[in-house]
Amino acid sequence: MSKEKRDVIIVGGGISGLSAAKLLQDQGQNVLVLEARDRVGGRTYTVRDPAFQYLDLGGAYIGPTQNRIIRVAKELGIQNLIVNEKERTIFFRNGKPNAFRGAIPTLPGFFTTLDINNALRLLDSLGEEVPAAAPWDAPRAVEWDSMTVQSWADATCWCQFTKEAINIICRLGFATEPCNVSFLFFLWYLKVGGGVLRFMSTTNGGQERRFIGGSMQVSEGLAKKLGKENVLLEHAVSSIVQSDDGVKVTTRNGDVFEASHMISAVPIALLSKITFQPPLPSLKNQLIQHMPMGSVIKTFMFYKKTFWRDRDYNGIILGLEGPIVGCFEDIKPDGSHPAIMGFINGENARKLCLLTKEERKKAICEYYAKAFGTGEALHPINYVEQNWMEEEFSGGCYMAAAAPGVFTQFGKVLREPMGRVYFAGTETANYWSGYMEGAIQAGERAAREHNVI
């Protein structure tokens, strides 16, 4: 069916696409957002239920220097709370908990202290050589892009403890193994997130706060401001045809929409599910085949009380020996519905997705019991999980990570427009990429590009 011609069509109703649409609309543009799901939010997904009020099954965390998401949330009247870090954090290693306070675990010995401090300082120092907007132009880009995070750690770090710490950073950051991630990409990602310590930290870091009521409120608020007639749900795009006159977008249900320009705000890997005419350029087509989404199952284990606090633990556990690579306390502002939110990432996610939900629950509880040192962890009152690998319109989470060779060979086309089509999405950000902050930056950048507005 025919629709009125718009100035700009935005494909993808997550934070990035909606931010682009809002900026365009504020500049007087006639916009239309097409979202495949029956909800807005994309990789931010808040579920509401009387059993737990609300849960963020997708992206949830914000922190200092993320000024765009903080600004938008403030404009929408969304409040936040601080993630608890008052008590001790656990680094689970060699089958037992090692408790510490702050961002870095208590280190086993003088040489280990030297090694990890050297590694973290070196990561930040090397990152300074990587241009945020064009990491492929770094002086040593080819060298670093030929290495994986794993190969760099093996060649640089003396101690197994340090290698494990870098492994955790990689698995938590990209939901994949360090042997799969380009070292150049790793340096760039840490740099645009403010450096290693800010990335790793809860307090004064990227995981400092959560939104009261859930992060999907950001997308819901933006969509409301745009107007329901300008945000269409359950309109998965199947083809995009460009001509001298504009862009024609066809959805799976047969609807056809026309605009002068278009912004794609879907995850990079999902571009392969859309037919483009003319076809995507060769390098763009290769890029989307070499930046797979991470493998994540996000889990919530609910308990009657915060028993971990009774043992002077804050609910944060880091480690490589169990199903969960990292977890945080998840509790409502009034202290109700205490839970431990845990990430099953990378290879663990691909293995454990073959189990039943009940089997995953049991494995997680047993791990928490060992880490917290109490059988109370074996008796949850509820369990909720979200397997992002089976999400058709995400393909995984949190983001797409570049394998070795990708940035130097294909990186220049990451955010490069294709005729009348522009590209947003948090992967295309050059500031806090992979976070909600990056999603907004990328959306607003795409809206401004090449005099779209």
FISE-922819 format. One record per residue (C-alpha): residue in three letters; x, y, z negated. Coordinates in steps of 0.05 Angstrom, whole numbers, padded with zeros to 5 digits, always signed. Layout:
ALAXYZ/...
//
This chain:
MET+00000+00000+00000/SER+00023+00071+00015/LYS+00043+00121-00039/GLU+00058+00195-00038/LYS+00130+00210-00022/ARG+00172+00229-00083/ASP+00235+00268-00088/VAL+00271+00213-00126/ILE+00254+00141-00143/ILE+00291+00111-00202/VAL+00296+00035-00204/GLY+00302+00011-00276/GLY+00264+00037-00337/GLY+00318+00029-00389/ILE+00351+00087-00424/SER+00396+00104-00365/GLY+00341+00106-00313/LEU+00293+00144-00357/SER+00347+00194-00376/ALA+00360+00207-00302/ALA+00286+00214-00289/LYS+00276+00263-00347/LEU+00333+00308-00325/LEU+00307+00308-00253/GLN+00236+00323-00275/ASP+00260+00380-00320/GLN+00291+00410-00257/GLY+00225+00408-00220/GLN+00235+00342-00183/ASN+00177+00295-00168/VAL+00203+00229-00196/LEU+00178+00157-00200/VAL+00208+00102-00245/LEU+00198+00030-00224/GLU+00209-00021-00280/ALA+00207-00096-00268/ARG+00186-00115-00339/ASP+00121-00103-00375/ARG+00157-00054-00420/VAL+00209+00001-00416/GLY+00275-00004-00453/GLY+00317-00051-00411/ARG+00371-00080-00455/THR+00341-00044-00515/TYR+00283-00087-00538/THR+00245-00076-00602/VAL+00192-00125-00624/ARG+00140-00108-00676/ASP+00109-00159-00723/PRO+00078-00155-00793/ALA+00126-00210-00813/PHE+00186-00163-00807/GLN+00158-00095-00785/TYR+00206-00088-00726/LEU+00270-00119-00699/ASP+00320-00094-00647/LEU+00332-00156-00605/GLY+00376-00116-00558/GLY+00421-00055-00564/ALA+00415-00024-00633/TYR+00476+00014-00657/ILE+00498+00087-00653/GLY+00554+00126-00685/PRO+00595+00190-00689/THR+00615+00223-00623/GLN+00555+00192-00588/ASN+00524+00261-00581/ARG+00476+00247-00523/ILE+00437+00191-00555/ILE+00436+00229-00621/ARG+00409+00290-00584/VAL+00355+00252-00547/ALA+00334+00215-00610/LYS+00329+00281-00648/GLU+00286+00311-00593/LEU+00240+00251-00598/GLY+00237+00254-00674/ILE+00270+00186-00684/GLN+00308+00179-00749/ASN+00366+00132-00765/LEU+00396+00096-00824/ILE+00467+00079-00843/VAL+00490+00006-00835/ASN+00511-00020-00904/GLU+00586-00028-00914/LYS+00591-00012-00989/GLU+00609-00082-01011/ARG+00662-00129-00983/THR+00667-00153-00911/ILE+00686-00226-00896/PHE+00737-00250-00846/PHE+00723-00325-00841/ARG+00788-00362-00825/ASN+00817-00431-00838/GLY+00750-00454-00865/LYS+00744-00402-00920/PRO+00722-00330-00931/ASN+00774-00276-00937/ALA+00741-00214-00967/PHE+00764-00143-00955/ARG+00740-00071-00954/GLY+00744-00024-00894/ALA+00756-00039-00820/ILE+00817-00085-00823/PRO+00822-00151-00861/THR+00872-00162-00917/LEU+00933-00185-00880/PRO+00971-00249-00897/GLY+01043-00226-00902/PHE+01090-00170-00883/PHE+01103-00193-00812/THR+01029-00201-00798/THR+01017-00130-00823/LEU+01071-00104-00776/ASP+01045-00145-00718/ILE+00972-00124-00722/ASN+00989-00051-00735/ASN+01036-00053-00675/ALA+00983-00086-00630/LEU+00928-00037-00649/ARG+00973+00024-00641/LEU+00998-00003-00574/LEU+00927-00013-00548/ASP+00910+00060-00563/SER+00977+00084-00535/LEU+00970+00046-00470/GLY+00898+00068-00465/GLU+00921+00141-00464/GLU+00952+00126-00396/VAL+00884+00103-00367/PRO+00841+00158-00336/ALA+00770+00152-00363/ALA+00738+00169-00297/ALA+00786+00128-00253/PRO+00822+00073-00292/TRP+00845+00043-00226/ASP+00890+00104-00218/ALA+00930+00090-00281/PRO+01005+00087-00267/ARG+01008+00014-00288/ALA+00938-00004-00264/VAL+00960-00061-00217/GLU+01004-00092-00271/TRP+00950-00089-00325/ASP+00895-00111-00278/SER+00934-00174-00261/MET+00933-00194-00335/THR+00877-00219-00380/VAL+00868-00196-00451/GLN+00890-00266-00472/SER+00954-00265-00432/TRP+00972-00196-00459/ALA+00960-00218-00531/ASP+01000-00282-00521/ALA+01059-00243-00492/THR+01056-00185-00542/CYS+01033-00211-00610/TRP+01077-00252-00655/CYS+01025-00278-00704/GLN+00964-00322-00694/PHE+00924-00276-00740/THR+00934-00217-00692/LYS+00915-00258-00632/GLU+00851-00280-00667/ALA+00834-00207-00685/ILE+00841-00187-00612/ASN+00799-00247-00592/ILE+00744-00224-00639/ILE+00747-00153-00611/CYS+00739-00180-00541/ARG+00683-00229-00557/LEU+00644-00178-00597/GLY+00655-00124-00545/PHE+00640-00162-00481/ALA+00607-00227-00503/THR+00659-00268-00466/GLU+00728-00297-00478/PRO+00793-00256-00472/CYS+00816-00303-00417/ASN+00760-00275-00373/VAL+00771-00200-00382/SER+00821-00156-00345/PHE+00870-00122-00392/LEU+00862-00057-00353/PHE+00786-00061-00364/PHE+00798-00075-00438/LEU+00843-00014-00446/TRP+00794+00030-00409/TYR+00735+00005-00450/LEU+00769+00018-00516/LYS+00792+00086-00493/VAL+00723+00111-00471/GLY+00695+00086-00538/GLY+00743+00129-00578/GLY+00799+00079-00590/VAL+00807+00013-00625/LEU+00789+00034-00696/ARG+00727+00072-00676/PHE+00704+00013-00634/MET+00718-00037-00690/SER+00691+00004-00748/THR+00622+00008-00779/THR+00632+00071-00820/ASN+00654+00127-00773/GLY+00650+00077-00716/GLY+00604+00053-00661/GLN+00562+00010-00708/GLU+00551+00062-00762/ARG+00476+00072-00754/ARG+00411+00041-00729/PHE+00345+00074-00711/ILE+00289+00069-00761/GLY+00232+00037-00722/GLY+00278+00008-00668/SER+00319+00033-00609/MET+00265+00020-00556/GLN+00230+00082-00583/VAL+00280+00123-00543/SER+00256+00094-00477/GLU+00183+00096-00499/GLY+00190+00169-00518/LEU+00224+00187-00452/ALA+00171+00149-00413/LYS+00115+00185-00450/LYS+00146+00253-00432/LEU+00152+00232-00359/GLY+00078+00214-00357/LYS+00048+00145-00346/GLU+00033+00160-00273/ASN+00108+00168-00262/VAL+00130+00103-00296/LEU+00104+00039-00266/LEU+00115-00026-00303/GLU+00116-00096-00272/HIS+00143-00068-00207/ALA+00205-00109-00193/VAL+00241-00082-00131/SER+00254-00131-00075/SER+00281-00087-00020/ILE+00310-00018-00008/VAL+00312+00011+00063/GLN+00348+00076+00079/SER+00336+00120+00139/ASP+00352+00190+00161/ASP+00286+00212+00130/GLY+00293+00180+00062/VAL+00288+00115+00024/LYS+00233+00063+00026/VAL+00227+00017-00035/THR+00186-00047-00034/THR+00167-00085-00096/ARG+00152-00159-00105/ASN+00077-00146-00110/GLY+00078-00114-00041/ASP+00074-00041-00061/VAL+00116+00007-00019/PHE+00142+00074-00045/GLU+00180+00128-00009/ALA+00228+00182-00033/SER+00282+00228-00008/HIS+00333+00196-00054/MET+00339+00137-00102/ILE+00377+00121-00165/SER+00392+00049-00184/ALA+00396+00040-00259/VAL+00394-00036-00262/PRO+00453-00079-00286/ILE+00507-00085-00233/ALA+00500-00160-00225/LEU+00425-00154-00210/LEU+00437-00113-00147/SER+00449-00180-00112/LYS+00375-00196-00122/ILE+00354-00136-00080/THR+00357-00134-00004/PHE+00389-00070+00021/GLN+00383-00042+00091/PRO+00434-00023+00113/PRO+00470-00075+00071/LEU+00513-00056+00012/PRO+00584-00038+00032/SER+00634-00096+00030/LEU+00670-00073-00032/LYS+00606-00059-00070/ASN+00580-00128-00052/GLN+00645-00159-00077/LEU+00644-00117-00141/ILE+00576-00142-00163/GLN+00600-00214-00154/HIS+00660-00203-00199/MET+00628-00167-00259/PRO+00584-00218-00293/MET+00541-00202-00353/GLY+00562-00226-00422/SER+00531-00288-00455/VAL+00492-00269-00518/ILE+00441-00299-00565/LYS+00423-00247-00617/THR+00397-00279-00681/PHE+00362-00256-00745/MET+00361-00300-00808/PHE+00311-00274-00860/TYR+00317-00287-00934/LYS+00277-00272-00997/LYS+00331-00226-01023/THR+00399-00198-01007/PHE+00436-00253-01044/TRP+00502-00233-01010/ARG+00501-00166-01046/ASP+00498-00204-01112/ARG+00566-00232-01093/ASP+00593-00164-01073/TYR+00587-00177-00998/ASN+00557-00127-00949/GLY+00532-00180-00899/ILE+00587-00169-00847/ILE+00624-00232-00826/LEU+00676-00236-00772/GLY+00708-00300-00747/LEU+00720-00351-00693/GLU+00706-00416-00729/GLY+00630-00416-00730/PRO+00572-00404-00683/ILE+00570-00329-00702/VAL+00629-00284-00681/GLY+00602-00224-00719/CYS+00542-00208-00762/PHE+00512-00150-00801/GLU+00460-00140-00855/ASP+00393-00120-00826/ILE+00345-00090-00876/LYS+00289-00039-00873/PRO+00296+00030-00905/ASP+00252+00010-00964/GLY+00294-00052-00977/SER+00243-00101-00949/HIS+00253-00159-00900/PRO+00327-00172-00915/ALA+00362-00210-00859/ILE+00430-00225-00829/MET+00435-00207-00756/GLY+00486-00249-00721/PHE+00515-00253-00650/ILE+00526-00319-00615/ASN+00572-00296-00559/GLY+00610-00322-00500/GLU+00627-00396-00497/ASN+00589-00408-00562/ALA+00526-00379-00531/ARG+00533-00423-00470/LYS+00541-00485-00513/LEU+00489-00470-00566/CYS+00435-00451-00515/LEU+00433-00525-00499/LEU+00410-00540-00570/THR+00340-00530-00597/LYS+00322-00467-00635/GLU+00318-00508-00699/GLU+00388-00537-00687/ARG+00416-00467-00676/LYS+00383-00443-00740/LYS+00413-00501-00779/ALA+00483-00488-00752/ILE+00479-00414-00769/CYS+00454-00427-00839/GLU+00510-00476-00853/TYR+00561-00425-00829/TYR+00532-00370-00873/ALA+00532-00417-00933/LYS+00607-00429-00923/ALA+00622-00356-00911/PHE+00581-00328-00969/GLY+00599-00387-01014/THR+00528-00403-01035/GLY+00473-00452-01017/GLU+00423-00395-01018/ALA+00441-00384-00945/LEU+00411-00452-00928/HIS+00341-00430-00946/PRO+00317-00375-00898/ILE+00243-00356-00896/ASN+00243-00338-00822/TYR+00287-00341-00761/VAL+00282-00299-00697/GLU+00328-00301-00636/GLN+00334-00271-00567/ASN+00372-00308-00513/TRP+00393-00254-00464/MET+00422-00304-00416/GLU+00352-00326-00396/GLU+00328-00255-00385/GLU+00313-00249-00310/PHE+00320-00173-00308/SER+00384-00169-00349/GLY+00421-00233-00334/GLY+00458-00228-00400/CYS+00482-00176-00449/TYR+00510-00129-00472/MET+00543-00108-00407/ALA+00583-00131-00347/ALA+00658-00139-00357/ALA+00710-00137-00302/ALA+00754-00198-00288/PRO+00828-00189-00269/GLY+00837-00154-00203/VAL+00767-00124-00200/PHE+00781-00053-00222/THR+00841-00042-00176/GLN+00808-00075-00115/PHE+00735-00053-00122/GLY+00731-00004-00180/LYS+00728+00059-00137/VAL+00659+00039-00112/LEU+00631+00027-00182/ARG+00592+00093-00183/GLU+00602+00115-00111/PRO+00536+00134-00077/MET+00512+00095-00017/GLY+00479+00145+00029/ARG+00416+00167-00007/VAL+00424+00116-00063/TYR+00461+00133-00127/PHE+00481+00088-00184/ALA+00470+00095-00259/GLY+00470+00044-00316/THR+00516+00041-00376/GLU+00569+00002-00337/THR+00580+00063-00293/ALA+00592+00110-00353/ASN+00661+00137-00369/TYR+00644+00152-00441/TRP+00619+00098-00490/SER+00606+00050-00433/GLY+00564-00009-00455/TYR+00528+00032-00508/MET+00463+00073-00507/GLU+00507+00135-00505/GLY+00539+00110-00441/ALA+00471+00095-00411/ILE+00449+00167-00420/GLN+00514+00195-00394/ALA+00510+00152-00332/GLY+00437+00169-00319/GLU+00448+00243-00325/ARG+00511+00239-00282/ALA+00474+00202-00227/ALA+00418+00254-00229/ARG+00468+00311-00219/GLU+00510+00277-00165/HIS+00515+00305-00095/ASN+00463+00359-00107/VAL+00407+00310-00121/ILE+00382+00366-00165/
//
